[in-house]
Amino acid sequence: MKQLRVGVIGGGLMGKEVASAFGRWFMLNDVPAVPELVAVADVNPRALDWFRQVSSVKQFTIDYHELLANPEIDVVYAAVPHDLHERIYSDTLLAGKDLLAEKPFGIDLDSASRIERHVGQRFVRCSSEFPFYPGAQRVYQYVRETDLGELLEVNAAFLHSSDMNPAKPINWKRRVASCGQAGVMNDLGLHVLHLPLRLGFVPLTVYAQLQNVVKTRPDGQGGTADCDTWDNATLHCNLAGDVPMRLEMKRLAPGETNSWSLEVLGTKGGVRFSTKHPKTLWTYAGGAWTATDLGHASVFPVATGGIFEFGFPDALMQMWASFLTEREGLLGDRFGCATPEEALQSQFLWNAALRSYESGCAEPLPTNH
Ligand SMILES: NC(=O)c1ccc[n+]([C@@H]2O[C@H](COP(=O)([O-])OP(=O)(O)OC[C@H]3O[C@@H](n4cnc5c(N)ncnc54)[C@H](O)[C@@H]3O)[C@@H](O)[C@H]2O)c1
């Protein structure tokens, strides 16, 4: 099997999850490449230190340019604050590396458009792992293969209670300067939109309700800091045929922890899945809802078969398997990671949502996106 050397830029939350996913790669069957984490760049030496327990990592640097200059590295995974996306993604592509980028793929629409111009011949995808849950895959399959009758509505959500405590100190995700004007949409939005876009549910207009409820937070040094990002976003979109699609992205969702869900309803059939109940797929037919238990029926099979439950680290590993398989040109009809074009499409929606908040009206989206 082909060995691929990966460098991580940004060894925070997501950098660590990626190291963990690579560490149990031997559980996957039928993936044509094995990723090896060989280098980490982070401006924070303490973040670098965590990676010293990963024996494959040979390069530790506080300057990501040194990592990009390393000829051994085939693929870069960059997981840094949003204000650094444009510079670091562009430098990565100009250095001739392939890239698994993190969402939102630039701090705003202009930034995302500029990054896209550097893609050229490089293989680039954007992180969005929730569609790789077996339940999400079943929703995808069901909508494509089942006669739902007239489409009634689509509802997708990604909900967190992570910010319910107003005493939680501020961090970069709660500041417009580093998270972006779109706030929670930049943070959680591509997760919500990726699968609907793949199913052809493209918003034509959007009416946005945006809430900034917690306006200040402790700054971690005894004072307070402005917390100027949107905490919650509820987007009422219109699809072709006047079908409503509601997208919810919330950091203030009481009791919710990483709850991703998608529901598609038609006059004859319907389907819904939430990571809140990762084993359960709900389908509607003949006037009744039926719950089906799901096993580990993942896109890329695992060594222990389908008997155990599936979770977030599994989804991340599946996404990487899809990325590396597609990079080898061997994905076939299996599910692929979010493309730069889809990331850009999401940025068009957040941009229109911000305009809608200002105007108080539903705003149109460009039809070629
Ligand atoms: N796919 C997912 O499920 C998911 C989940 C959370 C975050 N994210 C995304 O991942 C990215 C990072 O988020 P996170 O939660 O890991 O953030 P984090 O704050 O935990 O980690 C970011 C890391 O980047 C480092 N960094 C800052 N400037 C740097 C520079 N110039 N060079 C190298 N490293 C630098 C920081 O020191 C920190 O260790 C964001 O784009 C975020 O939206 C994705």
The ligand as an ORCA input file, in Angstrom:
! r2SCAN-3c Opt
* xyz 0 1
  N     -13.922     19.496     11.056
  C     -14.315     19.757     12.283
  O     -15.134     19.041     12.868
  C     -13.778     20.945     12.996
  C     -13.948     21.097     14.374
  C     -13.378     22.202     15.003
  C     -12.679     23.155     14.260
  N     -12.560     22.989     12.913
  C     -11.802     23.972     12.092
  O     -10.408     23.676     12.249
  C      -9.656     24.886     12.235
  C      -8.888     24.985     13.559
  O      -9.804     24.863     14.617
  P      -9.374     24.193     15.999
  O     -10.631     23.982     16.763
  O      -8.466     23.052     15.757
  O      -8.571     25.428     16.629
  P      -7.544     25.433     17.845
  O      -7.546     26.815     18.370
  O      -7.795     24.299     18.783
  O      -6.148     25.134     17.112
  C      -5.564     26.047     16.220
  C      -4.060     25.893     16.319
  O      -3.446     26.709     15.312
  C      -2.257     27.217     15.880
  N      -1.783     28.362     15.103
  C      -2.159     29.662     15.187
  N      -1.462     30.411     14.317
  C      -0.634     29.558     13.654
  C       0.341     29.726     12.626
  N       0.609     30.937     12.089
  N       1.041     28.639     12.215
  C       0.798     27.420     12.756
  N      -0.123     27.204     13.721
  C      -0.820     28.264     14.168
  C      -2.638     27.556     17.302
  O      -1.504     27.708     18.156
  C      -3.492     26.340     17.672
  O      -2.730     25.313     18.274
  C     -10.656     26.000     11.988
  O     -10.719     26.267     10.617
  C     -11.979     25.420     12.478
  O     -13.106     25.996     11.844
  C     -13.069     21.902     12.288
*
